Amino acid sequence: MAIERANLLNMANLSIKGLIESALSFGRTLDSDYAPLQQFFVVMEHCLKHGLKVKKSFLGHNKSLWGPLELVEKLCPEAGEVVASVRDLPGLKTPLGRARAWLRLAMMQKKLADYLRCLMIRKDLLSEFYEDTALIMEEEGAVIVGLLVGLNVIDANLCVKGEDLDSLVGVIDFSFYLKNDEENSGCCERDGQIAAILDQKNYVEELNRQLNSTVNGLQGRVDTLEKANTKLIEELAIAKNSIIRLQEENLQFRNENMHIIMKTQQHMEVVKLDVSAELETYKDTRQGQDDMYSEARRQLREEAQLRQEVESDLLAQVGMKHEMELAMKLLEKDVHEKQDALISLREQLEEVKAINVEMFRKLQGSEDGLKHKSEMMGRLEEKTNQITAAMKRMEQRLQQADKERRLAEDGSRKFKRELGDKVDGLQRQIVQKERQLQQLETDLKIEKEWRYALQCDLHKERETISELRAETQQMNALKKEFLRLQDENRQLQKICTEQELALQELGLQLRESKLKIEEIKEANKALQGLVWLKDKEATSCKLCEKEFSISRRKHHCRNCGEIFCNACSDNELPLPSSPKPERVCDTCHATLLQSCSSNLS
């Protein structure tokens, strides 16, 4: 197996080098009829068949070359087009024909080396199709893949549809690789130069591919960064719009707050007016009561009873006064506790305090009046001793005084009810104001939360801006690297152009040398005395000696020049005089094959 691998490696090396040399001398795209290209496909077919496992089927034992090549589609997605086009070809019926079509299409794409490299990396999958000692499983396969990289220089245009790939016979023709000693001595140096130039060119092409891949990766990163930058800019704009909207809502809340404060101020003014009116009515009622007391001076009993009632009323008013003082104290405490959180409502609360102070002063004034009246009552008591004599006269008027007392009691009751109603109204207003204060406190808490959320958003946006700045700096560094890589790529392109010019000059030199070699060969043939027999001189075949007729036509052997029938000259071999296969008789075919085998051995 090692000898077979070595022989196949030598044949692959010779076929690839010969194909590259002939293609460079040919100077245009290769087609399906080009003999060195056909011989290259035959050699590659033998290399891929080496060590292939035999699979049992209903029809017998079979070696399927299409199986491992079909795996390339899974390992390399770019090979999917090749596999799909091979499956769509209508004329292919056997797996061997599909494998041959796959090799030709991969050669046209200039990716035959890449596909086989991807296949050889996965030896765990190849072990299902190949033996452990197969060529493709050993190091020789990697060497052949390295040689195939040089074929990327060749442009091929192969018509796969018209060929009968199922029935082709894959026999290696060794006449391509037979060279004279004179040719070997002159071409060794040229082969070394061409190999060195091709290695340099392959190295430059690999570098160019790597640079292109890195450039594509950098461009992809640049595109992603630009997209992220645009998204962040849009998010910043949205955040700014939301901040502006929140500021507008804050202004609306402030306006509404001011409107509520104005309403409360107006309501407090209305309350002040109501209180002043009530005080005036209270004064008027008190004046009426003074008149009644002046009348009661004349009547001691009525005055005593009225004095008791007035004292009870005074006690009730003093109790009301204490309750109002307690309520004021509680209000003051609440106001002092809420002054820190409600700065905007201090003025309203101060106004309420002022109103309460005025009410307190007015109550104090009423108390002073009551004290003055109590003094007057003391004076009246002094005079009661003087009026006791006249009490008997006033007994008739007691009934009328009782009626008037009842009326006064009804009036005082009504006055008490009105005072209670007003106190209840004031308490309700106080409750409403406390609710308003609670609502304002909740609004202030919500505003504080909004402000805290906005501050957090601003902090996050600042962090994102700093990240974007860092990314922009990275982008600038990547742009500098990209420019540097472009400069290197330009320099490499210049080197490639110079090397291509050198290769063209070498191709021209090779053409000239080949023309000289052909002239020398023709001269050698002339010296050897080869004679081209004329058609008139031959009436029968030289081998089978059958006479020529309309059905049995004459054919010249391109090696010896004799005339033979079609059956005796059905062989084709490449001759030293021409690179293409020419018609040869059976005897020349045998002698040429013997000489080829002896030279190879």
C-alpha positions as CSV (number, residue, x, y, z in Angstrom):
1,M,0.0,0.0,0.0
2,A,2.9,2.4,0.7
3,I,4.3,1.8,-2.8
4,E,0.9,2.4,-4.4
5,R,0.6,5.7,-2.4
6,A,4.0,6.8,-3.5
7,N,3.3,5.9,-7.2
8,L,0.0,7.8,-7.1
9,L,1.7,10.8,-5.4
10,N,4.3,10.9,-8.2
11,M,1.7,10.6,-10.9
12,A,-0.4,13.4,-9.3
13,N,2.7,15.6,-9.0
14,L,3.7,15.0,-12.7
15,S,0.1,15.5,-13.9
16,I,-0.4,18.7,-12.0
17,K,3.0,20.1,-13.0
18,G,2.4,19.1,-16.6
19,L,-1.0,20.6,-16.6
20,I,0.3,24.0,-15.2
21,E,3.2,24.1,-17.7
22,S,1.0,23.2,-20.7
23,A,-1.7,25.7,-19.6
24,L,0.8,28.5,-19.3
25,S,2.2,27.7,-22.7
26,F,-1.4,27.3,-24.1
27,G,-2.2,30.9,-23.0
28,R,-6.1,30.7,-22.9
29,T,-8.9,29.0,-21.0
30,L,-8.9,25.2,-21.2
31,D,-11.8,23.2,-22.5
32,S,-13.0,19.5,-22.2
33,D,-10.9,18.3,-25.2
34,Y,-7.6,19.4,-23.7
35,A,-5.7,16.1,-23.2
36,P,-3.5,17.0,-20.1
37,L,-6.7,18.2,-18.4
38,Q,-8.4,14.9,-19.2
39,Q,-5.4,13.0,-17.9
40,F,-5.4,15.1,-14.7
41,F,-9.0,14.1,-14.0
42,V,-8.1,10.4,-14.5
43,V,-5.2,10.6,-12.1
44,M,-7.4,12.3,-9.5
45,E,-10.0,9.6,-9.9
46,H,-7.4,6.9,-9.2
47,C,-6.2,8.9,-6.2
48,L,-9.7,9.2,-4.7
49,K,-10.5,5.5,-5.4
50,H,-7.4,4.3,-3.6
51,G,-8.4,2.4,-0.4
52,L,-12.1,2.9,-1.0
53,K,-14.2,0.4,1.0
54,V,-16.4,-2.1,-0.9
55,K,-20.1,-1.8,-0.1
56,K,-22.5,-4.7,-0.5
57,S,-25.8,-4.1,-2.4
58,F,-28.5,-6.2,-4.0
59,L,-26.6,-6.1,-7.3
60,G,-23.2,-7.2,-5.8
61,H,-20.1,-5.4,-4.5
62,N,-19.7,-1.7,-5.4
63,K,-17.1,1.1,-4.7
64,S,-19.0,4.4,-4.6
65,L,-16.8,7.5,-5.0
66,W,-19.8,9.8,-4.8
67,G,-20.5,9.1,-1.1
68,P,-17.4,10.9,0.4
69,L,-17.7,13.7,-2.1
70,E,-21.3,14.3,-1.2
71,L,-20.2,15.0,2.4
72,V,-18.4,18.2,1.3
73,E,-21.9,19.9,1.1
74,K,-22.3,19.4,4.9
75,L,-18.7,20.4,5.8
76,C,-18.5,23.4,3.4
77,P,-21.7,25.3,2.6
78,E,-20.2,26.8,-0.5
79,A,-20.1,23.4,-2.1
80,G,-23.9,23.2,-2.0
81,E,-24.2,24.8,-5.4
82,V,-21.8,22.2,-7.0
83,V,-23.7,19.2,-5.4
84,A,-27.1,20.7,-6.4
85,S,-26.0,21.3,-10.0
86,V,-24.5,17.7,-10.2
87,R,-27.8,16.3,-9.0
88,D,-29.8,18.3,-11.5
89,L,-27.7,17.0,-14.5
90,P,-30.1,14.8,-16.6
91,G,-27.5,12.6,-18.3
92,L,-25.8,11.2,-15.2
93,K,-27.0,7.8,-14.0
94,T,-24.1,6.3,-12.0
95,P,-22.4,7.6,-8.8
96,L,-19.1,7.5,-10.7
97,G,-20.4,9.9,-13.3
98,R,-21.6,12.2,-10.6
99,A,-18.2,12.2,-8.9
100,R,-16.5,13.0,-12.2
101,A,-18.9,15.9,-12.8
102,W,-18.3,17.1,-9.3
103,L,-14.5,17.2,-9.9
104,R,-14.9,19.2,-13.1
105,L,-17.3,21.8,-11.6
106,A,-15.0,22.2,-8.5
107,M,-12.1,22.7,-11.0
108,M,-14.1,25.4,-12.8
109,Q,-14.8,27.2,-9.5
110,K,-11.0,27.0,-8.5
111,K,-12.0,25.5,-5.1
112,L,-11.0,21.9,-5.6
113,A,-8.2,22.2,-3.1
114,D,-10.4,23.9,-0.5
115,Y,-13.2,21.3,-0.8
116,L,-10.8,18.4,-0.5
117,R,-9.0,20.0,2.5
118,C,-12.3,20.3,4.3
119,L,-13.0,16.7,3.6
120,M,-9.6,15.4,4.7
121,I,-9.8,17.3,8.1
122,R,-12.8,15.1,9.1
123,K,-11.1,11.7,9.1
124,D,-13.8,10.3,11.5
125,L,-16.3,10.7,8.6
126,L,-13.9,9.4,6.0
127,S,-13.3,6.2,8.0
128,E,-16.8,5.1,6.9
129,F,-15.8,5.1,3.2
130,Y,-12.0,4.6,3.2
131,E,-9.6,2.1,4.8
132,D,-6.9,3.3,7.3
133,T,-4.2,2.8,4.7
134,A,-5.9,4.8,1.9
135,L,-4.1,7.7,0.2
136,I,-6.6,10.3,1.3
137,M,-6.2,9.1,5.0
138,E,-2.4,9.5,5.0
139,E,0.0,12.3,4.6
140,E,0.2,11.8,0.8
141,G,-3.3,13.1,0.5
142,A,-2.4,16.4,2.3
143,V,0.6,16.8,-0.1
144,I,-1.7,16.3,-3.1
145,V,-4.1,18.9,-1.7
146,G,-1.2,21.3,-1.4
147,L,-0.2,20.7,-5.0
148,L,-3.8,21.4,-6.1
149,V,-3.6,24.9,-4.8
150,G,-1.4,25.7,-7.9
151,L,-4.3,24.9,-10.2
152,N,-6.1,28.2,-9.1
153,V,-3.9,29.9,-11.8
154,I,-5.7,27.9,-14.6
155,D,-9.0,29.1,-16.1
156,A,-11.1,26.2,-17.3
157,N,-14.5,26.2,-19.2
158,L,-15.8,22.6,-19.2
159,C,-19.0,21.4,-20.7
160,V,-20.3,18.7,-18.4
161,K,-23.7,18.1,-20.1
162,G,-22.3,17.0,-23.4
163,E,-19.9,14.4,-22.0
164,D,-20.6,10.8,-21.4
165,L,-19.1,10.7,-17.9
166,D,-20.8,7.4,-16.9
167,S,-19.0,5.4,-19.7
168,L,-15.5,7.0,-19.7
169,V,-12.6,4.6,-19.1
170,G,-10.2,6.0,-16.6
171,V,-6.8,4.7,-17.8
172,I,-3.7,6.7,-17.0
173,D,-1.7,7.5,-20.2
174,F,2.0,7.5,-19.3
175,S,3.2,8.9,-22.6
176,F,2.6,12.4,-21.3
177,Y,5.3,12.0,-18.7
178,L,8.0,10.4,-21.0
179,K,10.8,12.9,-21.6
180,N,14.1,12.6,-23.4
181,D,17.4,13.1,-21.6
182,E,18.1,16.2,-23.6
183,E,14.8,17.7,-22.6
184,N,15.3,16.8,-18.9
185,S,18.6,18.5,-18.8
186,G,17.2,21.7,-20.3
187,C,13.9,21.8,-18.5
188,C,15.1,21.1,-14.9
189,E,16.2,24.6,-14.3
190,R,13.0,25.9,-15.9
191,D,10.9,23.6,-13.8
192,G,12.6,24.8,-10.6
193,Q,12.1,28.5,-11.6
194,I,8.4,27.8,-12.5
195,A,7.9,25.9,-9.2
196,A,9.4,28.7,-7.2
197,I,7.3,31.4,-9.0
198,L,4.2,29.3,-8.6
199,D,4.9,28.8,-4.9
200,Q,5.4,32.5,-4.5
201,K,2.2,33.3,-6.3
202,N,0.2,30.8,-4.3
203,Y,1.7,32.3,-1.1
204,V,0.7,35.8,-2.3
205,E,-2.8,34.5,-3.2
206,E,-3.3,33.0,0.3
207,L,-2.1,36.2,1.9
208,N,-4.6,38.1,-0.3
209,R,-7.4,35.8,0.8
210,Q,-6.6,36.2,4.4
211,L,-6.4,40.0,4.1
212,N,-9.7,40.0,2.3
213,S,-11.3,37.9,5.0
214,T,-9.9,40.2,7.7
215,V,-11.1,43.3,5.8
216,N,-14.6,41.8,5.4
217,G,-14.7,41.0,9.2
218,L,-13.6,44.6,10.0
219,Q,-16.3,46.0,7.6
220,G,-18.9,43.8,9.3
221,R,-17.8,45.1,12.7
222,V,-17.9,48.6,11.5
223,D,-21.5,48.1,10.1
224,T,-22.6,46.6,13.4
225,L,-21.1,49.5,15.4
226,E,-22.7,52.0,13.1
227,K,-26.1,50.3,13.6
228,A,-25.6,50.3,17.3
229,N,-24.6,53.9,17.3
230,T,-27.8,54.9,15.3
231,K,-29.9,52.9,17.7
232,L,-28.4,54.6,20.7
233,I,-28.9,58.0,19.1
234,E,-32.5,57.2,18.5
235,E,-32.9,56.1,22.2
236,L,-31.2,59.4,23.3
237,A,-33.7,61.3,21.2
238,I,-36.6,59.4,22.7
239,A,-35.3,60.0,26.2
240,K,-34.9,63.7,25.5
241,N,-38.5,63.8,24.2
242,S,-39.7,62.0,27.3
243,I,-37.8,64.4,29.5
244,I,-39.4,67.4,27.7
245,R,-42.8,65.8,28.1
246,L,-42.2,65.2,31.8
247,Q,-41.1,68.8,32.2
248,E,-44.3,69.9,30.5
249,E,-46.4,67.7,32.8
250,N,-44.5,69.1,35.8
251,L,-45.4,72.6,34.7
252,Q,-49.0,71.6,34.2
253,F,-49.0,70.1,37.8
254,R,-47.5,73.4,39.1
255,N,-50.1,75.5,37.3
256,E,-52.9,73.2,38.7
257,N,-51.4,73.6,42.2
258,M,-51.3,77.4,41.8
259,H,-55.0,77.3,40.6
260,I,-55.9,75.2,43.7
261,I,-54.1,77.6,46.0
262,M,-56.0,80.5,44.4
263,K,-59.3,78.7,44.9
264,T,-58.5,78.0,48.5
265,Q,-57.6,81.7,49.0
266,Q,-60.9,82.8,47.5
267,H,-62.7,80.3,49.7
268,M,-61.0,81.6,52.8
269,E,-61.9,85.2,51.9
270,V,-65.6,84.0,51.5
271,V,-65.3,82.3,54.9
272,K,-63.9,85.6,56.4
273,L,-66.8,87.5,55.0
274,D,-69.3,85.0,56.5
275,V,-67.6,85.1,59.9
276,S,-67.7,89.0,59.9
277,A,-71.3,88.9,59.0
278,E,-72.0,86.4,61.7
279,L,-70.2,88.6,64.2
280,E,-72.2,91.6,63.2
281,T,-75.4,89.7,63.7
282,Y,-74.1,88.5,67.0
283,K,-73.4,92.1,68.1
284,D,-76.9,93.0,67.0
285,T,-78.4,90.2,69.0
286,R,-76.3,91.1,72.0
287,Q,-77.6,94.7,71.8
288,G,-81.1,93.4,71.9
289,Q,-80.2,91.3,74.9
290,D,-78.8,94.4,76.6
291,D,-82.1,96.2,76.1
292,M,-83.9,93.2,77.5
293,Y,-81.5,93.3,80.5
294,S,-82.2,97.0,81.0
295,E,-85.9,96.3,81.1
296,A,-85.2,93.4,83.5
297,R,-83.4,95.8,85.9
298,R,-86.8,96.8,87.0
299,Q,-87.8,93.3,87.5
300,L,-85.6,91.6,90.1
301,R,-86.8,88.1,89.7
302,E,-86.5,88.2,85.9
303,E,-83.1,89.6,86.2
304,A,-82.0,86.9,88.6
305,Q,-83.3,84.2,86.3
306,L,-81.9,85.9,83.3
307,R,-78.6,86.2,85.1
308,Q,-78.5,82.5,85.7
309,E,-79.3,81.8,82.0
310,V,-76.7,84.2,80.9
311,E,-74.1,82.6,83.2
312,S,-74.9,79.2,81.7
313,D,-74.6,80.7,78.2
314,L,-71.3,82.2,79.2
315,L,-70.1,78.9,80.5
316,A,-71.2,77.3,77.1
317,Q,-69.4,80.0,75.2
318,V,-66.3,79.6,77.4
319,G,-66.4,75.8,76.6
320,M,-66.7,76.6,72.9
321,K,-63.8,79.0,73.2
322,H,-61.6,76.3,74.9
323,E,-62.6,73.8,72.1
324,M,-61.7,76.4,69.5
325,E,-58.4,77.0,71.2
326,L,-57.6,73.3,71.3
327,A,-58.6,72.9,67.6
328,M,-56.3,75.9,66.8
329,K,-53.5,74.3,68.8
330,L,-53.9,71.0,66.9
331,L,-54.1,72.8,63.6
332,E,-50.9,74.7,64.5
333,K,-49.2,71.5,65.4
334,D,-50.2,69.9,62.1
335,V,-49.1,72.9,60.2
336,H,-45.7,72.9,61.9
337,E,-45.3,69.2,61.1
338,K,-46.1,69.7,57.4
339,Q,-44.2,72.9,56.8
340,D,-41.1,71.0,55.6
341,A,-42.9,69.1,52.9
342,L,-45.4,71.8,51.8
343,I,-43.6,75.1,51.4
344,S,-46.0,76.3,48.8
345,L,-49.0,76.0,51.2
346,R,-47.5,77.9,54.1
347,E,-49.1,81.2,53.0
348,Q,-52.5,79.6,53.0
349,L,-52.0,78.1,56.5
350,E,-50.7,81.5,57.8
351,E,-53.8,83.1,56.4
352,V,-55.9,80.5,58.2
353,K,-54.0,81.2,61.4
354,A,-54.6,85.0,61.0
355,I,-58.3,84.3,60.6
356,N,-58.3,82.2,63.7
357,V,-56.4,84.9,65.6
358,E,-59.0,87.4,64.6
359,M,-61.7,85.1,65.7
360,F,-59.9,84.7,69.0
361,R,-59.6,88.4,69.4
362,K,-63.2,88.9,68.7
363,L,-64.0,86.2,71.3
364,Q,-61.8,88.1,73.8
365,G,-63.7,91.2,73.0
366,S,-67.0,89.4,73.6
367,E,-65.5,88.2,76.9
368,D,-64.6,91.8,77.9
369,G,-68.1,92.8,77.1
370,L,-69.4,90.0,79.3
371,K,-67.1,91.1,82.1
372,H,-68.4,94.6,81.8
373,K,-71.9,93.2,82.0
374,S,-71.0,91.1,85.0
375,E,-69.9,94.4,86.7
376,M,-73.1,96.0,85.7
377,M,-74.9,92.9,87.2
378,G,-73.0,93.5,90.5
379,R,-74.2,97.1,90.5
380,L,-77.7,95.8,89.8
381,E,-77.5,93.5,92.8
382,E,-76.7,96.4,94.9
383,K,-79.8,98.1,93.6
384,T,-82.0,95.0,94.1
385,N,-82.2,95.8,97.8
386,Q,-83.7,99.1,96.8
387,I,-86.2,97.5,94.4
388,T,-87.5,94.8,96.7
389,A,-90.3,97.0,97.7
390,A,-91.4,97.4,94.2
391,M,-91.4,93.6,93.4
392,K,-94.9,93.2,94.5
393,R,-96.0,95.7,91.9
394,M,-94.2,93.8,89.2
395,E,-95.9,90.4,89.8
396,Q,-98.5,91.1,87.2
397,R,-95.7,91.6,84.7
398,L,-94.0,88.3,85.5
399,Q,-96.2,86.4,83.1
400,Q,-95.2,88.7,80.3
401,A,-91.6,88.4,81.4
402,D,-92.0,84.6,81.3
403,K,-93.2,84.8,77.8
404,E,-90.4,87.0,76.8
405,R,-87.9,84.7,78.6
406,R,-89.3,81.7,76.6
407,L,-88.8,83.7,73.4
408,A,-85.3,84.6,74.5
409,E,-84.6,80.9,75.2
410,D,-85.8,80.0,71.8
411,G,-83.6,82.6,70.2
412,S,-80.6,81.4,72.2
413,R,-81.2,77.9,71.2
414,K,-81.4,78.9,67.6
415,F,-78.2,80.8,68.0
416,K,-76.5,77.8,69.6
417,R,-77.7,75.6,66.7
418,E,-76.4,78.1,64.2
419,L,-73.0,78.2,66.0
420,G,-72.9,74.4,66.0
421,D,-73.6,74.2,62.3
422,K,-70.9,76.8,61.6
423,V,-68.4,74.9,63.8
424,D,-69.3,71.7,61.9
425,G,-68.8,73.5,58.6
426,L,-65.4,74.7,59.8
427,Q,-64.4,71.2,60.8
428,R,-65.5,69.8,57.4
429,Q,-63.4,72.5,55.7
430,I,-60.5,71.6,57.9
431,V,-61.0,67.9,56.9
432,Q,-61.1,68.8,53.3
433,K,-58.0,70.8,53.6
434,E,-56.2,67.9,55.3
435,R,-57.3,65.7,52.4
436,Q,-55.9,68.3,49.9
437,L,-52.7,68.3,51.9
438,Q,-52.4,64.5,51.7
439,Q,-53.1,64.6,47.9
440,L,-50.4,67.3,47.5
441,E,-48.0,65.2,49.6
442,T,-48.7,62.2,47.3
443,D,-48.2,64.4,44.3
444,L,-44.9,65.6,45.7
445,K,-43.8,62.0,46.4
446,I,-44.7,61.1,42.8
447,E,-42.7,64.0,41.5
448,K,-39.7,63.1,43.6
449,E,-39.9,59.5,42.3
450,W,-40.1,60.9,38.7
451,R,-37.1,63.0,39.3
452,Y,-35.2,60.1,40.8
453,A,-36.1,58.0,37.8
454,L,-35.1,60.8,35.4
455,Q,-31.8,61.1,37.3
456,C,-31.2,57.3,36.9
457,D,-32.0,57.5,33.2
458,L,-29.6,60.5,32.8
459,H,-26.9,58.5,34.6
460,K,-27.5,55.5,32.3
461,E,-27.4,57.7,29.2
462,R,-24.1,59.2,30.4
463,E,-22.7,55.7,30.8
464,T,-23.9,54.8,27.3
465,I,-22.4,58.0,25.9
466,S,-19.1,57.1,27.5
467,E,-19.3,53.6,26.1
468,L,-20.1,55.0,22.7
469,R,-17.1,57.3,22.9
470,A,-14.9,54.3,23.8
471,E,-16.4,52.4,20.8
472,T,-15.8,55.4,18.5
473,Q,-12.2,55.4,19.6
474,Q,-12.0,51.7,18.8
475,M,-13.6,52.4,15.5
476,N,-10.9,55.0,14.7
477,A,-8.2,52.5,15.6
478,L,-9.9,49.9,13.4
479,K,-10.1,52.4,10.6
480,K,-6.4,53.0,10.9
481,E,-5.7,49.3,10.8
482,F,-8.0,49.0,7.8
483,L,-6.1,51.8,6.0
484,R,-2.8,50.1,6.9
485,L,-4.1,46.8,5.6
486,Q,-5.3,48.5,2.4
487,D,-1.8,49.8,1.8
488,E,-0.3,46.4,2.4
489,N,-2.9,44.9,0.0
490,R,-1.9,47.5,-2.6
491,Q,1.8,46.6,-2.2
492,L,1.0,42.9,-2.5
493,Q,-1.1,43.6,-5.6
494,K,1.9,45.4,-7.1
495,I,4.1,42.4,-6.3
496,C,1.5,40.1,-7.9
497,T,1.4,42.1,-11.1
498,E,5.2,42.1,-11.3
499,Q,5.2,38.3,-10.8
500,E,2.5,37.8,-13.4
501,L,4.5,39.8,-15.9
502,A,7.5,37.6,-15.0
503,L,5.3,34.5,-15.5
504,Q,4.2,35.8,-18.9
505,E,7.8,36.3,-20.0
506,L,8.6,32.8,-18.8
507,G,5.6,31.5,-20.8
508,L,6.9,33.2,-23.9
509,Q,10.3,31.7,-23.3
510,L,8.8,28.3,-22.9
511,R,6.8,28.6,-26.1
512,E,10.0,29.5,-28.0
513,S,11.9,26.6,-26.4
514,K,9.0,24.2,-27.3
515,L,9.0,25.4,-30.9
516,K,12.7,24.8,-31.1
517,I,12.3,21.3,-29.6
518,E,9.6,20.5,-32.2
519,E,11.9,21.7,-35.0
520,I,14.7,19.5,-33.6
521,K,12.3,16.5,-33.4
522,E,11.2,16.9,-36.9
523,A,14.8,17.1,-38.0
524,N,15.6,13.9,-36.1
525,K,12.6,12.2,-37.8
526,A,13.9,13.3,-41.2
527,L,17.3,12.0,-40.3
528,Q,15.9,8.7,-39.1
529,G,14.4,8.1,-42.5
530,L,10.6,7.9,-41.6
531,V,8.6,7.8,-44.9
532,W,5.0,8.9,-45.2
533,L,3.5,6.2,-47.6
534,K,1.2,7.6,-50.2
535,D,-2.4,6.3,-50.6
536,K,-1.8,5.1,-54.2
537,E,1.0,2.9,-53.2
538,A,-1.0,0.7,-50.7
539,T,-3.9,-1.5,-51.9
540,S,-4.2,-3.7,-48.7
541,C,-3.6,-3.4,-45.0
542,K,-0.1,-4.1,-43.9
543,L,-1.1,-6.2,-40.9
544,C,-4.3,-8.1,-41.8
545,E,-3.5,-7.8,-45.6
546,K,-7.2,-7.2,-46.4
547,E,-7.9,-5.2,-49.5
548,F,-9.2,-1.6,-49.2
549,S,-12.7,-0.8,-50.4
550,I,-15.5,1.7,-49.9
551,S,-16.4,0.1,-46.5
552,R,-12.7,-0.6,-45.5
553,R,-10.9,2.8,-45.7
554,K,-7.2,3.7,-45.5
555,H,-5.6,5.2,-42.4
556,H,-2.0,6.3,-41.8
557,C,-0.1,5.5,-38.7
558,R,1.4,8.8,-37.3
559,N,4.4,7.0,-35.9
560,C,5.7,4.8,-38.7
561,G,3.8,6.4,-41.7
562,E,2.4,3.1,-43.0
563,I,-1.2,2.6,-44.2
564,F,-3.6,0.4,-42.2
565,C,-7.3,-0.4,-42.0
566,N,-9.5,1.0,-39.2
567,A,-9.4,-2.2,-37.2
568,C,-5.6,-2.4,-37.1
569,S,-5.1,1.4,-36.3
570,D,-7.9,2.0,-33.8
571,N,-5.5,3.1,-31.1
572,E,-4.5,6.7,-30.0
573,L,-1.4,7.8,-28.1
574,P,0.3,11.1,-27.6
575,L,3.5,11.2,-29.6
576,P,6.7,13.3,-29.1
577,S,5.9,15.2,-32.2
578,S,2.4,16.4,-31.0
579,P,0.9,16.8,-27.6
580,K,-2.5,15.6,-28.6
581,P,-3.3,11.8,-29.0
582,E,-2.8,10.6,-32.6
583,R,-3.8,7.5,-34.5
584,V,-1.3,4.6,-34.1
585,C,-1.2,1.1,-35.4
586,D,-1.2,-1.9,-33.1
587,T,2.5,-2.7,-33.4
588,C,3.5,0.9,-32.7
589,H,1.1,1.0,-29.8
590,A,2.7,-2.1,-28.3
591,T,6.2,-0.8,-28.7
592,L,5.4,2.6,-27.3
593,L,3.7,1.1,-24.2
594,Q,6.7,-1.2,-23.6
595,S,9.1,1.7,-23.9
596,C,6.9,3.8,-21.5
597,S,6.9,1.0,-18.9
598,S,10.6,0.4,-19.2
599,N,11.3,4.1,-18.7
600,L,9.0,4.3,-15.6
601,S,10.7,1.3,-14.1
